[in-house]
Amino acid sequence: MFKPFKIIIEKHSDGYVAYPIGLKGVVVAEGDTYEEALTEIGSAIQFHIKTFGKEAFEQHEETLEAFIAEARVAI
């Protein structure tokens, strides 16, 4: 069985960092390329679900869309 996950992938100066939406806890992967980070996050998600079972899911409803926004904040 396959379940789709929305994945955030960030590009940094030293590579890519990926993390899914909709899972409890911290699930992160990295890679030198976008594709490598995407492959690694798939493995990390599988491990997380095998470890925590149904408790790994943050919600029972699938995330339909994910948006990235930027807000300017005075610091």
Secondary structure, 3 states (H helix, E strand, C coil): CCCCCCEEEEEECCEEEEEECCECCCCCEEECCHHHHHHHHHHHHHHHHHHHHHHHECCCCCCCCCCCCCCCCCC
